[in-house]
Amino acid sequence: MVTERKGAFGIGGAILFVLAGLGISLALYRFATGLGSVTNLNQGYPWGIWIGFDILAGIALAAGGFVVGGLMHMFGGEKYEPLVRPTILTAFLGYLLFIVALLVDLGRPWTIWHMIIMWHHESPMFEVGWCVMLYTTILLVEFLPVVFERFNMTGLYKVWKYSASWIAIALLTLFAIALTQSVPWVIAVAAVLILFQLSVEVGAIYRHPRMPTLLLMAGIIFSTLHQSSLGTLFLMVPHKLHAIWYSPLLPVFFFVSAVATGLAMAIFESILSARFFGRKVETDLLRSVGRFLSWAIICYLGLRGVDLIVRGVGSELLTRTPQCAAFWIEIVVGSLIPLAILLTPELVKSATWLFSASLMVIVGLIVNRVNVAVVGISSKYSVTYYPHWMEIAITVGIVSAGVLVFVFVCRHFPIFSEERSPKGAG
């Protein structure tokens, strides 16, 4: 049984409660009066800050769930165990907040369930919607051991440990049905997954000691698909998206930048929660994560550089335009400066510098997604778009509510490794 953790809200907590309350109130007002009363969206700019920040950036900021909880935890051994539960919690809350933000942004939110029964395979949004729906389910299943351990539900944990992989198989097979509608493909996918799981159960394939291997793999698959498909959305508007950002490799850029941001979020969240809850910062472990982050940044910069050169749009980077300035902000702040910090041995020994580098990567990602969704978009209509103060307030309110829930869960559930009972479910 976990004890309540240190970490008083004080004045900061009061501000978060006020911001969350204001955001919720304005969101209710939006549902009562329509989008036009709280946004500056128009025919030329039907997508604004809610898409750029809440959706595109929000999904990428939640990428730590599959980068740390999946890839690094699965292939990196127990070394990264202390980071897994906090990143899974961050990802789970991030996706729930994304769903709330999407409902606020949709003109007819009551029809969102249509994608479950009305299948439009030619639409990237169909694939994104299904991936988000199924990956949120995966995150819930991954988080359940925390609940079982908190309330000493050892019986339910044993059921979970046996059934989690089969739940992953069911979700992956369902996804194959929705995306292919091909009986041979569905049978092949189900057969491979079942054979894999049976091999794990007999010991022929590695069994992760805490998290079922197929559950981790399902999270990686769903995340990889929809992180990249969010970039695919903008391949449909080559006539509207500025040449600096429009590229056939946009899905790849979205995926690689999401991986980098997932690593940055793991560092950011770990240091911030350690300071808030009075825990020791695991600098050595975070420095290891920082090495992966530096490689992800190098990969991203390399891809962007080669793409700009091959497409012959390098001259656009020397113009005196808002788009050019926005591009250099995302590259310098979000990639070059943090990379310099991470490659400096004296600096990465400091938690403060690791925190600064991760924060800049996060800011750079947010700027990039807003650039793609808003700044880089041109319109044939004689209109411009600037966010309404209520759009900003609702976004801030959603984020504030997420922070409050994160702190509450960390206080009352065994999220951090030192809180676990030796016989607990985690």
C-alpha positions as CSV (number, residue, x, y, z in Angstrom):
1,M,0.0,0.0,0.0
2,V,1.5,3.3,-1.1
3,T,1.7,6.2,1.3
4,E,0.8,9.7,0.2
5,R,3.8,11.4,-1.3
6,K,5.3,14.7,-0.6
7,G,4.7,17.6,-2.9
8,A,2.4,20.5,-1.9
9,F,0.6,22.4,-4.6
10,G,0.6,25.7,-2.9
11,I,0.0,28.8,-5.0
12,G,1.0,26.9,-8.2
13,G,-1.7,24.3,-7.5
14,A,-4.3,27.0,-6.9
15,I,-3.4,28.5,-10.3
16,L,-3.7,25.2,-12.0
17,F,-7.2,24.6,-10.5
18,V,-8.3,28.0,-11.7
19,L,-7.0,27.5,-15.2
20,A,-8.5,24.0,-15.4
21,G,-11.9,25.4,-14.1
22,L,-11.8,28.2,-16.6
23,G,-10.9,25.9,-19.5
24,I,-13.7,23.4,-18.6
25,S,-16.2,26.3,-18.3
26,L,-15.2,27.7,-21.7
27,A,-15.4,24.2,-23.2
28,L,-18.9,23.8,-22.0
29,Y,-19.7,27.2,-23.4
30,R,-18.3,26.1,-26.8
31,F,-20.6,23.1,-26.8
32,A,-23.6,25.3,-26.0
33,T,-22.9,28.0,-28.5
34,G,-20.7,26.5,-31.3
35,L,-17.1,26.8,-32.5
36,G,-17.7,30.3,-33.9
37,S,-18.2,31.8,-30.5
38,V,-14.9,30.7,-29.1
39,T,-12.5,30.5,-32.0
40,N,-11.2,32.5,-34.9
41,L,-11.4,29.6,-37.4
42,N,-12.7,30.4,-40.8
43,Q,-13.0,29.0,-44.4
44,G,-9.3,29.6,-45.1
45,Y,-8.1,28.2,-41.8
46,P,-10.5,25.5,-40.5
47,W,-7.6,24.0,-38.5
48,G,-6.0,26.2,-35.8
49,I,-4.1,25.9,-32.6
50,W,-6.3,23.1,-31.3
51,I,-5.0,20.9,-34.2
52,G,-1.5,22.2,-34.1
53,F,-0.9,22.1,-30.4
54,D,-3.6,19.9,-28.8
55,I,-3.6,17.2,-31.4
56,L,-0.4,17.1,-33.4
57,A,1.9,18.2,-30.6
58,G,-0.1,16.5,-27.9
59,I,0.1,13.1,-29.5
60,A,3.9,13.5,-30.0
61,L,4.4,14.6,-26.4
62,A,2.7,11.4,-25.3
63,A,5.2,9.3,-27.3
64,G,7.2,8.4,-24.2
65,G,4.8,5.6,-23.7
66,F,6.0,3.6,-26.6
67,V,9.6,4.9,-26.8
68,V,10.5,4.2,-23.1
69,G,7.7,1.8,-22.1
70,G,8.0,-0.1,-25.3
71,L,11.3,0.1,-27.2
72,M,13.8,1.0,-24.5
73,H,12.1,-1.1,-21.8
74,M,11.7,-4.1,-24.1
75,F,15.3,-4.1,-25.5
76,G,17.1,-2.2,-22.8
77,G,16.4,-4.6,-19.9
78,E,15.6,-3.6,-16.3
79,K,17.8,-0.6,-16.4
80,Y,15.0,1.6,-17.6
81,E,12.4,0.1,-15.2
82,P,12.2,3.3,-13.0
83,L,11.0,5.3,-16.1
84,V,8.4,3.0,-17.3
85,R,5.4,3.6,-15.1
86,P,5.7,7.5,-15.1
87,T,6.0,7.5,-18.9
88,I,3.0,5.1,-19.3
89,L,1.0,7.3,-17.0
90,T,2.0,10.4,-19.0
91,A,1.1,8.8,-22.3
92,F,-2.2,7.5,-21.0
93,L,-3.2,10.9,-19.7
94,G,-1.9,12.5,-22.8
95,Y,-4.1,10.4,-25.1
96,L,-7.1,10.9,-22.9
97,L,-6.6,14.7,-23.0
98,F,-6.1,14.4,-26.8
99,I,-9.5,12.8,-27.1
100,V,-11.1,15.5,-25.0
101,A,-9.4,18.2,-27.1
102,L,-10.6,16.5,-30.3
103,L,-14.1,16.4,-29.1
104,V,-13.9,20.2,-28.4
105,D,-12.5,20.8,-31.8
106,L,-14.9,18.7,-33.9
107,G,-17.9,20.6,-35.4
108,R,-20.1,17.5,-34.7
109,P,-18.4,15.6,-31.9
110,W,-21.4,13.4,-31.4
111,T,-20.5,11.6,-34.7
112,I,-17.0,10.6,-33.7
113,W,-18.2,7.0,-33.1
114,H,-19.0,6.7,-36.8
115,M,-15.4,5.6,-37.7
116,I,-16.0,2.4,-35.7
117,I,-18.6,1.2,-38.2
118,M,-18.1,3.4,-41.3
119,W,-14.8,2.4,-42.7
120,H,-13.0,4.7,-45.1
121,H,-9.7,3.0,-45.9
122,E,-8.5,5.8,-48.2
123,S,-8.5,8.3,-45.3
124,P,-5.4,8.7,-43.2
125,M,-7.7,10.0,-40.4
126,F,-9.5,6.6,-40.4
127,E,-6.1,4.9,-39.6
128,V,-5.2,7.5,-37.1
129,G,-8.5,7.3,-35.4
130,W,-8.4,3.5,-35.1
131,C,-4.7,3.5,-33.9
132,V,-5.4,6.1,-31.2
133,M,-8.5,4.2,-30.0
134,L,-6.7,0.9,-29.8
135,Y,-3.4,2.4,-28.4
136,T,-5.3,4.1,-25.7
137,T,-6.8,0.7,-24.8
138,I,-3.3,-0.7,-24.7
139,L,-2.1,2.0,-22.4
140,L,-5.0,1.3,-20.1
141,V,-4.1,-2.4,-20.0
142,E,-0.5,-1.5,-19.3
143,F,-1.5,0.8,-16.5
144,L,-3.8,-1.8,-14.7
145,P,-0.9,-3.4,-12.7
146,V,-0.5,-0.1,-10.9
147,V,-4.2,-0.3,-9.8
148,F,-3.9,-3.9,-8.8
149,E,-0.8,-3.3,-6.7
150,R,-2.3,-0.2,-5.1
151,F,-5.4,-2.2,-3.8
152,N,-3.5,-5.5,-3.4
153,M,-5.5,-7.3,-6.0
154,T,-3.2,-10.2,-6.5
155,G,-5.9,-12.4,-8.0
156,L,-6.8,-9.9,-10.7
157,Y,-3.1,-9.3,-11.4
158,K,-2.7,-13.0,-12.2
159,V,-5.6,-12.9,-14.5
160,W,-4.2,-9.8,-16.2
161,K,-0.7,-11.4,-16.6
162,Y,-2.3,-14.3,-18.4
163,S,-4.8,-12.4,-20.5
164,A,-2.9,-9.2,-21.4
165,S,-1.1,-10.8,-24.4
166,W,-4.4,-12.2,-25.7
167,I,-6.0,-8.8,-25.4
168,A,-3.2,-7.4,-27.5
169,I,-3.7,-10.2,-30.1
170,A,-7.4,-9.4,-30.2
171,L,-6.8,-5.7,-30.8
172,L,-4.2,-6.3,-33.5
173,T,-6.5,-8.7,-35.3
174,L,-9.3,-6.3,-35.0
175,F,-7.1,-3.6,-36.5
176,A,-6.2,-6.0,-39.4
177,I,-9.9,-6.5,-40.1
178,A,-10.7,-2.8,-40.1
179,L,-7.7,-1.8,-42.3
180,T,-7.6,-4.7,-44.8
181,Q,-11.0,-6.3,-44.9
182,S,-9.2,-9.2,-46.3
183,V,-9.9,-12.7,-44.8
184,P,-6.5,-14.2,-45.9
185,W,-4.6,-11.2,-44.3
186,V,-6.6,-11.4,-41.1
187,I,-6.1,-15.1,-40.8
188,A,-2.3,-14.7,-41.4
189,V,-2.0,-11.9,-38.9
190,A,-3.9,-13.8,-36.2
191,A,-1.9,-17.0,-36.9
192,V,1.4,-15.3,-36.6
193,L,0.4,-13.5,-33.4
194,I,-0.9,-16.7,-31.8
195,L,2.2,-18.7,-32.8
196,F,4.4,-15.9,-31.3
197,Q,2.5,-16.0,-28.0
198,L,2.6,-19.8,-27.8
199,S,6.4,-19.6,-28.4
200,V,6.7,-17.1,-25.5
201,E,4.6,-19.3,-23.2
202,V,6.9,-22.3,-23.8
203,G,10.0,-20.3,-23.4
204,A,11.2,-20.3,-27.0
205,I,10.9,-16.5,-27.2
206,Y,12.0,-14.0,-24.5
207,R,9.3,-13.3,-21.9
208,H,9.5,-9.9,-20.3
209,P,9.4,-10.3,-16.5
210,R,6.9,-7.5,-15.8
211,M,5.1,-6.6,-19.0
212,P,3.8,-9.2,-21.6
213,T,6.0,-8.9,-24.7
214,L,3.1,-8.8,-27.1
215,L,1.4,-6.0,-25.2
216,L,4.6,-4.0,-25.6
217,M,4.9,-4.9,-29.2
218,A,1.2,-3.8,-29.9
219,G,1.9,-0.4,-28.3
220,I,5.0,0.0,-30.5
221,I,3.0,-1.0,-33.7
222,F,0.0,1.3,-33.0
223,S,2.2,4.3,-32.0
224,T,4.5,3.9,-35.0
225,L,1.6,3.9,-37.4
226,H,-0.4,6.8,-36.2
227,Q,2.6,9.1,-35.3
228,S,3.7,8.9,-38.9
229,S,0.1,9.1,-40.3
230,L,-0.4,12.4,-38.7
231,G,2.2,13.7,-41.1
232,T,0.5,11.9,-44.0
233,L,-2.5,14.2,-43.5
234,F,-0.6,17.1,-44.8
235,L,0.6,15.4,-47.9
236,M,-2.9,16.1,-49.3
237,V,-2.3,19.9,-49.3
238,P,0.8,20.6,-51.3
239,H,-0.8,23.7,-52.7
240,K,-1.4,25.1,-49.1
241,L,1.6,24.0,-47.0
242,H,4.8,26.1,-47.4
243,A,7.7,24.4,-49.2
244,I,9.8,24.5,-46.1
245,W,7.6,21.9,-44.4
246,Y,5.9,20.1,-47.3
247,S,7.8,17.0,-48.2
248,P,7.0,13.4,-49.3
249,L,9.0,12.5,-46.1
250,L,6.7,14.3,-43.8
251,P,5.4,11.1,-42.2
252,V,9.0,10.1,-41.5
253,F,9.7,13.5,-40.0
254,F,6.7,13.2,-37.7
255,F,7.7,9.8,-36.5
256,V,11.4,10.6,-35.9
257,S,10.5,13.9,-34.1
258,A,8.0,12.0,-32.0
259,V,10.6,9.5,-30.9
260,A,13.0,12.3,-30.0
261,T,10.2,14.1,-28.1
262,G,9.2,10.9,-26.3
263,L,12.8,10.6,-24.9
264,A,12.8,14.3,-24.0
265,M,9.5,13.9,-22.2
266,A,10.9,11.0,-20.2
267,I,13.8,13.2,-19.0
268,F,11.6,16.2,-18.4
269,E,8.9,14.4,-16.5
270,S,11.4,12.4,-14.4
271,I,13.4,15.5,-13.2
272,L,10.3,17.6,-12.6
273,S,8.5,14.9,-10.6
274,A,11.6,14.1,-8.7
275,R,12.0,17.7,-7.6
276,F,8.3,18.1,-6.8
277,F,8.0,14.9,-4.8
278,G,11.4,15.2,-3.1
279,R,12.9,12.2,-4.8
280,K,16.5,11.8,-5.9
281,V,17.1,12.6,-9.6
282,E,18.4,9.6,-11.4
283,T,21.0,11.5,-13.4
284,D,23.0,8.5,-14.6
285,L,19.9,6.8,-16.0
286,L,18.7,10.1,-17.6
287,R,22.1,10.7,-19.1
288,S,21.7,7.3,-20.9
289,V,18.4,8.4,-22.2
290,G,20.0,11.6,-23.3
291,R,22.4,9.7,-25.5
292,F,19.5,8.1,-27.3
293,L,17.9,11.6,-27.6
294,S,21.1,13.0,-29.2
295,W,21.1,10.3,-31.8
296,A,17.4,10.9,-32.5
297,I,18.1,14.6,-33.0
298,I,21.0,13.9,-35.3
299,C,18.8,11.6,-37.4
300,Y,16.1,14.2,-37.6
301,L,18.4,17.0,-38.6
302,G,20.1,14.8,-41.2
303,L,16.8,13.8,-42.8
304,R,15.5,17.4,-42.8
305,G,18.8,18.7,-44.3
306,V,19.0,16.1,-47.0
307,D,15.3,16.7,-47.9
308,L,15.7,20.5,-48.2
309,I,18.7,20.1,-50.4
310,V,17.2,17.4,-52.7
311,R,14.0,19.4,-53.1
312,G,16.0,22.5,-53.9
313,V,14.2,24.8,-51.4
314,G,17.3,25.8,-49.4
315,S,16.9,29.4,-50.6
316,E,13.6,29.6,-48.7
317,L,15.6,29.5,-45.5
318,L,17.2,32.8,-46.2
319,T,14.1,34.9,-46.9
320,R,12.7,37.5,-44.5
321,T,9.4,35.9,-43.9
322,P,7.5,34.8,-40.9
323,Q,7.7,31.2,-42.1
324,C,11.5,31.4,-42.4
325,A,11.8,32.8,-38.9
326,A,9.4,30.2,-37.5
327,F,11.5,27.4,-39.1
328,W,14.8,28.6,-37.6
329,I,13.1,28.9,-34.2
330,E,12.1,25.2,-34.3
331,I,15.5,24.1,-35.6
332,V,17.8,26.2,-33.4
333,V,15.8,26.0,-30.2
334,G,14.4,22.5,-30.7
335,S,17.4,20.7,-32.2
336,L,20.7,22.5,-32.5
337,I,21.0,24.0,-28.9
338,P,19.8,20.8,-27.1
339,L,22.1,18.7,-29.3
340,A,25.1,20.9,-28.3
341,I,24.2,20.4,-24.6
342,L,23.8,16.7,-24.9
343,L,27.1,16.3,-26.8
344,T,29.0,18.3,-24.1
345,P,30.3,15.8,-21.5
346,E,30.5,18.4,-18.7
347,L,26.9,19.5,-19.2
348,V,25.1,16.2,-19.4
349,K,26.4,15.4,-15.9
350,S,24.0,18.0,-14.6
351,A,20.3,17.4,-14.2
352,T,19.7,21.1,-14.8
353,W,21.2,21.0,-18.2
354,L,19.5,17.7,-19.1
355,F,16.2,19.3,-18.1
356,S,17.0,22.4,-20.2
357,A,17.9,20.3,-23.2
358,S,14.7,18.2,-23.0
359,L,12.5,21.2,-22.5
360,M,13.9,22.9,-25.6
361,V,13.3,19.7,-27.6
362,I,9.7,19.7,-26.4
363,V,9.3,23.4,-27.3
364,G,10.8,22.8,-30.7
365,L,8.3,20.0,-31.4
366,I,5.4,22.2,-30.4
367,V,6.7,25.0,-32.7
368,N,7.1,22.5,-35.5
369,R,3.6,21.1,-35.2
370,V,2.1,24.6,-35.0
371,N,4.2,25.6,-38.0
372,V,2.9,22.7,-40.1
373,A,-0.7,23.2,-39.0
374,V,-1.0,27.0,-38.9
375,V,2.1,29.1,-39.8
376,G,3.0,27.2,-42.9
377,I,-0.6,27.1,-44.3
378,S,-1.6,29.6,-46.9
379,S,-5.2,30.3,-48.1
380,K,-6.8,31.4,-51.3
381,Y,-9.2,33.4,-49.2
382,S,-8.3,36.9,-48.1
383,V,-8.3,35.9,-44.5
384,T,-5.7,35.3,-41.7
385,Y,-5.9,33.3,-38.5
386,Y,-4.8,34.2,-35.0
387,P,-6.0,32.1,-32.0
388,H,-8.9,33.5,-30.0
389,W,-8.1,34.0,-26.4
390,M,-10.8,31.4,-25.6
391,E,-9.0,28.8,-27.8
392,I,-5.8,29.4,-25.8
393,A,-7.7,29.3,-22.5
394,I,-9.3,26.0,-23.3
395,T,-6.0,24.5,-24.3
396,V,-4.3,25.7,-21.1
397,G,-7.2,24.4,-19.1
398,I,-6.9,20.9,-20.6
399,V,-3.2,20.8,-19.9
400,S,-3.7,22.1,-16.4
401,A,-6.3,19.4,-15.7
402,G,-3.8,16.8,-17.0
403,V,-1.1,18.0,-14.6
404,L,-3.5,17.9,-11.7
405,V,-4.5,14.3,-12.4
406,F,-0.9,13.3,-12.9
407,V,0.1,14.6,-9.5
408,F,-2.9,13.0,-7.9
409,V,-2.1,9.6,-9.3
410,C,1.5,9.9,-8.4
411,R,0.6,10.7,-4.8
412,H,-1.8,7.9,-4.3
413,F,-0.6,5.1,-6.6
414,P,2.8,3.2,-6.8
415,I,4.1,5.0,-9.8
416,F,7.8,5.2,-8.8
417,S,9.9,2.1,-8.5
418,E,10.9,2.6,-4.8
419,E,7.2,2.5,-3.8
420,R,6.6,-1.1,-5.1
421,S,6.0,-3.9,-2.8
422,P,8.2,-6.9,-3.4
423,K,5.1,-9.0,-3.9
424,G,3.2,-6.4,-5.8
425,A,1.7,-6.6,-9.2
426,G,4.2,-4.4,-11.0
